[in-house]
């Protein structure tokens, strides 16, 4: 297990246990609405800052994507929301 840190991408990260939760997109948008926030834009991206699977290729923009002959998957999203008033 390897990786990098957010502070220094050249420094090797030590393997550490992680706990992760799946937050479906609908759940995130619904939580924002319940908190009184208005969604301005939501954009899915086919690239990720991490190489989640070995077959992913690093592209010129520095993001990892599925290979050209593989499926195009939404790997990250950008959501802009704010509370009015």
C-alpha positions as CSV (number, residue, x, y, z in Angstrom):
1,X,0.0,0.0,0.0
2,X,1.4,3.3,-1.0
3,X,0.3,6.8,-1.5
4,X,1.1,10.5,-1.2
5,X,0.1,13.2,1.3
6,X,-1.8,16.3,0.3
7,X,1.0,18.4,1.7
8,X,3.8,17.0,-0.3
9,X,3.0,14.7,-3.3
10,X,6.7,13.6,-3.5
11,X,6.8,12.4,0.1
12,X,5.8,8.7,0.5
13,X,2.9,8.2,2.8
14,X,2.8,5.6,5.5
15,X,0.0,3.0,5.2
16,X,-2.7,3.8,7.7
17,X,-6.1,2.3,8.3
18,X,-9.0,4.4,6.8
19,X,-12.7,4.5,7.3
20,X,-14.8,5.6,4.4
21,X,-18.4,6.2,3.8
22,X,-20.4,6.2,0.6
23,X,-22.4,9.4,0.2
24,X,-24.6,9.1,-2.8
25,X,-25.0,12.3,-4.8
26,X,-28.7,12.5,-4.1
27,X,-28.0,12.3,-0.3
28,X,-25.5,15.2,-0.6
29,X,-27.8,17.5,-2.6
30,X,-30.8,16.7,-0.3
31,X,-28.7,17.5,2.8
32,X,-27.7,20.8,1.3
33,X,-31.4,21.7,0.5
34,X,-32.4,20.7,4.0
35,X,-29.8,23.0,5.4
36,X,-31.3,25.9,3.4
37,X,-28.7,26.0,0.7
38,X,-29.3,26.6,-3.0
39,X,-27.4,24.5,-5.5
40,X,-25.9,26.8,-8.2
41,X,-24.1,24.1,-10.3
42,X,-23.3,20.5,-10.3
43,X,-20.7,19.0,-12.6
44,X,-19.5,15.4,-12.8
45,X,-15.9,14.8,-13.8
46,X,-14.4,11.7,-15.5
47,X,-11.0,12.3,-13.8
48,X,-9.7,11.8,-10.3
49,X,-6.7,13.1,-8.3
50,X,-6.0,9.5,-7.2
51,X,-5.4,6.4,-9.2
52,X,-8.2,4.3,-7.7
53,X,-7.6,1.3,-10.0
54,X,-4.4,0.1,-11.7
55,X,-5.9,0.4,-15.2
56,X,-6.4,4.2,-14.8
57,X,-4.0,6.4,-16.8
58,X,-2.6,9.7,-15.8
59,X,-3.5,12.5,-18.3
60,X,-1.9,15.7,-19.2
61,X,-4.0,17.7,-16.7
62,X,-2.6,15.5,-13.9
63,X,-5.9,13.6,-13.4
64,X,-6.3,9.9,-13.6
65,X,-9.0,8.5,-16.0
66,X,-10.1,5.2,-17.3
67,X,-8.2,4.1,-20.5
68,X,-9.6,5.2,-23.8
69,X,-11.1,1.8,-24.5
70,X,-12.7,1.6,-21.1
71,X,-16.0,3.1,-19.8
72,X,-16.3,6.8,-19.0
73,X,-17.2,6.9,-15.3
74,X,-18.0,9.9,-13.1
75,X,-15.1,9.8,-10.6
76,X,-15.5,13.2,-8.9
77,X,-18.0,16.0,-8.9
78,X,-17.9,19.8,-8.3
79,X,-20.9,21.2,-6.5
80,X,-21.4,24.9,-5.8
81,X,-24.1,25.9,-3.3
82,X,-24.8,28.8,-1.0
83,X,-27.3,30.0,1.5
84,X,-29.2,33.1,0.4
85,X,-30.0,36.0,2.7
